[in-house]
Each structure stands twice: as C-alpha cells, then as structure tokens.
C-alpha cells in the first residue's frame, strides 16, 4: 500500500500544480479548473485520437475479410489468432490503437481522484450555482443526480460514435454499461464526475466532426485497382474465383466452332455427274 502511495504521490503533485495554475494564476474557480484540465488533457491526446479513428476505419473496412478468416478457422482458435495477426500486419492495422486514449486517461483520472480526496479542504466550491460543492459525493445533493444523468447520457453518446467497429451485441453492452456503473460512480466526488462528463462531451463533439471531415472507410482504403487484399484472405487461399461474366464469356468461347476457312460444298449437276 505504501508503495502504491509513493507511486501516486508524483501524479497528485502534478495534478495539484496544474489545478493551482488554472485557479490561482488564470483565476478560474476550482470547478472550471477541472474542466480546463480535462480540455488540456484531450488536446494532448489528439494524436492518439487520430490514430484511434484511423484504426477504427481500417477495422471497419476490412471487417468482411476478417470475418471470413474467423469463419474459416472457426475450429482452430490458435490458427485463427495467428492468421488474424498476420492479416493485421499485412494491412497495417493496429487493433490496440482504439484503446490508447482510454488507457492514457486512466492515470489522469486516478491522479484527480486522489487529489480531490486528499485536498478536500483546498479544492472545493460550487459550479454554475447548481452544484454546492465539487468535493462532496454526487448523492449529497439533487444536482449530483443531474450530473450523473448527464454523465450516463454522454457516455452512451460517446460509445455510439466511437464504437462503430463493434458488433451489435458488444455495442449494446457498452452502451448500457454506464447505467450499471452509476452505482459506483455515484460514490465519487462531484468534481471527478465533472471531469468524466466533460471528456465524454468532448468525445461526442470529436465524433461529430470526424463524421463530417474524415473520408468513409471504404474510400480511404480503396485503390485504383480495387481494395487491398491479403494473401491469407479466404479468396486468395482457396483460389479467387473469376467473375461470373468472365466465366460466361469463356463458356461461350468454348461453344463456338473452331476458326478456319469455310468449307466449300460441291454442287451436283443435272444427271448426277459432279464437276
């Protein structure tokens, strides 16, 4: 336990210093200082977010080929995993990139949690004249339940925009998971819920901008001669079948008579004699 606190102490000091800067130097209230920290963190995570978006688009574009590989090696989990890893490498896909922003935010979340917990007497105050004290638990006032509702709604919306590569079952679970976590989140300080609500709203705005500016997954990966295919995709492994029109044309060609000079038919003269 002491080792854990020794590891977290530098994180707390950094978080406290950043909050002090926005509060004492910039002149923001503590609640808005938390919002400013959230925006600063998300700006720093923009490169990771761009990689996340590109990874999600690549996964969505190659989803049919990956499903065929999974179907082909359904009975051999190890071979299926190996073939998928080779497919990822050949097509420059990094499935872990979609988790990078979430993983990078985890230390910030932990640092803010312990900062609000250990500096309760220093970091406190109202927010928008609605939340009486950001250091209190969310269930201490009716406004906390309002923040919890906004948090749940923003979490569902962010999952909707950033979970396009998930199948229908996974996406449904991820969208309803925040409702299950409400019982845990309600025990956190209101300032921490304010941080998570702000980052969710940022994600929603980022998703809206992405849908307008980024090209569609198929258009982004398409090439003049067609989409890139892997040597391990089922079509290549089993021998790609020719298009139906080509097969039909080949059959018609085989049905045609052999080319050559036309046969001359000798005509009979009257009386049965031939020339």
C-alpha positions as CSV (number, residue, x, y, z in Angstrom):
1,X,0.0,0.0,0.0
2,X,2.8,2.4,0.9
3,X,4.5,1.6,-2.5
4,X,1.2,2.5,-4.2
5,X,1.0,5.8,-2.5
6,X,4.7,6.6,-3.3
7,X,3.9,6.0,-7.0
8,X,0.8,8.1,-6.9
9,X,2.3,11.0,-5.0
10,X,4.1,12.5,-8.0
11,X,0.8,12.2,-10.0
12,X,-1.0,14.0,-7.3
13,X,1.6,16.8,-7.1
14,X,1.4,17.3,-10.9
15,X,-2.4,17.4,-10.8
16,X,-2.4,19.8,-7.8
17,X,0.1,22.0,-9.6
18,X,-2.0,22.2,-12.8
19,X,-5.2,22.9,-10.8
20,X,-3.4,25.6,-8.8
21,X,-2.2,27.2,-12.1
22,X,-5.7,27.4,-13.5
23,X,-7.2,28.5,-10.2
24,X,-4.6,30.9,-8.8
25,X,-2.8,32.2,-11.9
26,X,-5.6,32.1,-14.5
27,X,-8.3,32.9,-12.0
28,X,-10.8,30.1,-12.7
29,X,-13.0,28.7,-9.9
30,X,-12.0,25.1,-8.9
31,X,-14.8,23.5,-10.9
32,X,-13.9,25.3,-14.1
33,X,-10.2,24.5,-13.4
34,X,-11.2,20.8,-13.6
35,X,-13.0,21.5,-16.9
36,X,-9.8,23.3,-18.1
37,X,-7.6,20.3,-17.1
38,X,-10.0,18.0,-19.0
39,X,-9.8,20.1,-22.2
40,X,-6.0,20.3,-21.8
41,X,-5.7,16.5,-21.5
42,X,-7.9,15.9,-24.5
43,X,-5.9,18.4,-26.6
44,X,-2.7,16.5,-25.7
45,X,-4.5,13.2,-26.7
46,X,-5.5,14.5,-30.2
47,X,-2.7,12.5,-31.9
48,X,-3.8,9.3,-30.2
49,X,-7.4,10.1,-31.0
50,X,-6.5,10.4,-34.7
51,X,-4.7,7.0,-34.6
52,X,-7.8,5.6,-32.9
53,X,-10.1,6.9,-35.7
54,X,-7.8,5.6,-38.4
55,X,-7.6,2.2,-36.7
56,X,-11.4,2.0,-36.3
57,X,-11.9,2.9,-40.0
58,X,-9.4,0.2,-41.1
59,X,-11.1,-2.4,-38.9
60,X,-14.5,-1.4,-40.3
61,X,-13.2,-1.5,-43.9
62,X,-11.6,-5.0,-43.5
63,X,-14.3,-6.4,-41.3
64,X,-15.7,-8.8,-44.1
65,X,-12.3,-10.3,-44.7
66,X,-11.6,-10.8,-41.0
67,X,-15.0,-12.4,-40.6
68,X,-14.1,-14.9,-43.4
69,X,-10.8,-15.7,-41.7
70,X,-12.7,-16.3,-38.4
71,X,-15.2,-18.5,-40.2
72,X,-12.5,-20.5,-42.0
73,X,-10.5,-21.3,-38.8
74,X,-13.5,-21.5,-36.5
75,X,-12.4,-24.9,-35.1
76,X,-8.8,-23.8,-34.5
77,X,-8.5,-20.8,-32.2
78,X,-4.8,-20.7,-32.2
79,X,-4.6,-20.8,-36.0
80,X,-7.3,-18.2,-36.2
81,X,-5.4,-15.9,-33.9
82,X,-2.2,-16.4,-36.0
83,X,-3.9,-15.7,-39.3
84,X,-5.6,-12.6,-37.9
85,X,-2.3,-11.3,-36.6
86,X,-0.7,-11.8,-40.0
87,X,-3.7,-10.1,-41.6
88,X,-3.3,-7.1,-39.3
89,X,0.4,-6.9,-40.1
90,X,-0.1,-7.1,-43.9
91,X,-2.8,-4.4,-43.9
92,X,-1.1,-2.1,-41.2
93,X,-3.9,-2.5,-38.7
94,X,-3.4,-2.0,-35.0
95,X,-6.5,-3.0,-33.1
96,X,-4.9,-1.8,-29.8
97,X,-4.9,1.8,-31.1
98,X,-8.6,2.2,-30.4
99,X,-7.9,1.8,-26.7
100,X,-4.9,4.2,-26.4
101,X,-6.9,7.4,-25.5
102,X,-8.8,5.5,-22.7
103,X,-5.6,4.0,-21.3
104,X,-3.8,7.3,-21.5
105,X,-6.6,9.0,-19.5
106,X,-6.5,6.4,-16.7
107,X,-3.5,8.0,-14.8
108,X,-5.2,11.4,-15.1
109,X,-8.4,10.0,-13.6
110,X,-6.6,8.3,-10.7
111,X,-4.5,11.5,-10.0
112,X,-7.6,13.7,-10.0
113,X,-9.4,11.2,-7.7
114,X,-6.7,11.2,-5.1
115,X,-6.1,14.9,-5.4
116,X,-9.8,15.7,-4.7
117,X,-9.7,13.1,-1.9
118,X,-6.6,14.4,-0.1
119,X,-7.1,18.1,-0.8
120,X,-10.7,18.4,0.1
121,X,-10.2,21.5,2.3
122,X,-8.3,23.3,-0.5
123,X,-10.2,22.2,-3.6
124,X,-13.9,23.0,-3.1
125,X,-16.6,25.3,-4.3
126,X,-19.8,25.4,-6.4
127,X,-20.3,25.0,-10.1
128,X,-22.8,27.1,-12.1
129,X,-24.5,27.8,-8.8
130,X,-26.1,24.4,-9.2
131,X,-23.5,22.0,-7.6
132,X,-22.9,23.3,-4.0
133,X,-19.5,21.7,-3.5
134,X,-17.5,19.7,-6.0
135,X,-15.7,17.9,-3.2
136,X,-18.9,16.3,-2.0
137,X,-20.3,13.0,-3.3
138,X,-22.7,13.1,-6.1
139,X,-25.5,11.8,-4.0
140,X,-25.1,14.6,-1.4
141,X,-27.3,17.0,-3.4
142,X,-30.0,16.8,-6.0
143,X,-27.7,18.5,-8.6
144,X,-25.4,15.5,-8.3
145,X,-28.1,13.2,-9.7
146,X,-28.4,15.7,-12.6
147,X,-24.7,15.4,-13.3
148,X,-25.0,11.6,-13.1
149,X,-27.7,11.7,-15.7
150,X,-25.6,13.9,-18.0
151,X,-22.6,11.6,-17.4
152,X,-24.6,8.5,-18.3
153,X,-26.1,10.1,-21.4
154,X,-22.8,11.5,-22.6
155,X,-21.1,8.1,-22.0
156,X,-23.7,6.4,-24.1
157,X,-23.4,9.0,-26.9
158,X,-19.6,8.7,-26.9
159,X,-19.8,4.9,-27.2
160,X,-22.3,5.4,-30.1
161,X,-19.8,7.5,-32.0
162,X,-16.6,5.6,-31.1
163,X,-17.9,2.0,-31.1
164,X,-18.7,1.7,-34.8
165,X,-16.4,-1.3,-35.3
166,X,-18.1,-3.4,-32.6
167,X,-20.7,-6.0,-33.4
168,X,-24.3,-5.3,-32.4
169,X,-24.1,-7.3,-29.1
170,X,-20.9,-5.7,-27.9
171,X,-22.1,-2.2,-28.8
172,X,-25.4,-2.8,-26.9
173,X,-23.4,-3.9,-23.8
174,X,-21.1,-1.0,-24.0
175,X,-23.9,1.5,-24.3
176,X,-25.8,0.1,-21.3
177,X,-22.7,-0.4,-19.2
178,X,-22.7,3.2,-17.9
179,X,-26.1,2.6,-16.4
180,X,-24.6,-0.3,-14.4
181,X,-21.6,1.8,-13.3
182,X,-23.8,4.6,-11.9
183,X,-23.9,2.9,-8.5
184,X,-20.1,3.0,-8.4
185,X,-19.7,6.5,-10.0
186,X,-22.2,8.0,-7.5
187,X,-19.7,7.4,-4.7
188,X,-17.0,9.6,-6.4
189,X,-16.6,13.3,-5.7
190,X,-18.7,15.5,-7.9
191,X,-15.6,17.1,-9.4
192,X,-14.5,13.7,-10.7
193,X,-17.9,13.2,-12.4
194,X,-17.5,16.7,-13.9
195,X,-14.2,15.6,-15.4
196,X,-15.6,12.4,-16.9
197,X,-18.7,14.2,-18.2
198,X,-16.6,16.9,-19.9
199,X,-14.3,14.3,-21.6
200,X,-17.4,12.4,-22.8
201,X,-18.9,15.6,-24.3
202,X,-15.5,16.2,-26.0
203,X,-15.7,12.7,-27.5
204,X,-19.2,13.3,-28.8
205,X,-18.0,16.6,-30.4
206,X,-15.0,14.8,-31.9
207,X,-17.2,12.1,-33.3
208,X,-19.5,14.6,-35.0
209,X,-16.5,16.4,-36.5
210,X,-15.0,13.1,-37.6
211,X,-18.1,12.0,-39.4
212,X,-18.1,15.3,-41.4
213,X,-14.4,15.6,-42.2
214,X,-13.0,12.1,-42.4
215,X,-13.5,10.0,-45.6
216,X,-15.5,6.9,-45.5
217,X,-13.6,3.8,-44.5
218,X,-14.0,2.1,-48.0
219,X,-13.0,5.3,-49.8
220,X,-10.0,5.8,-47.5
221,X,-8.5,2.4,-48.2
222,X,-9.6,1.8,-51.8
223,X,-7.1,1.8,-54.6
224,X,-7.4,2.3,-58.4
225,X,-7.2,-1.5,-59.0
226,X,-9.5,-2.3,-56.1
227,X,-9.2,-2.8,-52.3
228,X,-6.0,-4.3,-50.8
229,X,-6.4,-8.0,-50.1
230,X,-4.3,-10.3,-48.0
231,X,-2.6,-13.4,-49.2
232,X,-4.3,-15.1,-46.3
233,X,-7.8,-14.0,-47.1
234,X,-10.0,-16.9,-47.9
235,X,-10.5,-15.9,-51.5
236,X,-6.7,-15.9,-52.1
237,X,-6.1,-19.1,-50.1
238,X,-8.7,-21.1,-52.0
239,X,-8.1,-19.5,-55.3
240,X,-10.1,-16.5,-56.3
241,X,-13.0,-17.3,-58.5
242,X,-13.3,-15.4,-61.7
243,X,-16.2,-13.1,-62.1
244,X,-19.5,-14.5,-63.3
245,X,-19.3,-12.5,-66.5
246,X,-15.8,-13.9,-67.3
247,X,-16.9,-17.5,-66.8
248,X,-19.9,-17.0,-69.0
249,X,-17.7,-15.4,-71.7
250,X,-15.3,-18.4,-71.5
251,X,-18.2,-20.9,-71.9
252,X,-19.4,-19.1,-74.9
253,X,-16.0,-19.1,-76.4
254,X,-15.7,-22.8,-76.0
255,X,-19.1,-23.4,-77.6
256,X,-18.1,-21.6,-80.7
257,X,-16.9,-23.7,-83.8
258,X,-13.2,-23.7,-84.5
259,X,-12.0,-20.9,-86.7
260,X,-10.7,-21.7,-90.2
261,X,-11.6,-21.4,-93.9
262,X,-15.2,-22.1,-94.7
263,X,-16.0,-25.5,-96.2
264,X,-16.9,-25.5,-99.9
265,X,-19.9,-27.6,-100.8
266,X,-19.7,-29.1,-104.3
267,X,-22.9,-28.8,-106.3
268,X,-24.2,-31.7,-108.3
269,X,-25.0,-31.3,-112.0
270,X,-28.2,-32.5,-113.5
271,X,-27.9,-36.1,-114.2
272,X,-25.9,-36.9,-111.1
273,X,-22.4,-36.0,-112.5
274,X,-20.1,-34.0,-110.4
275,X,-17.6,-31.4,-111.6
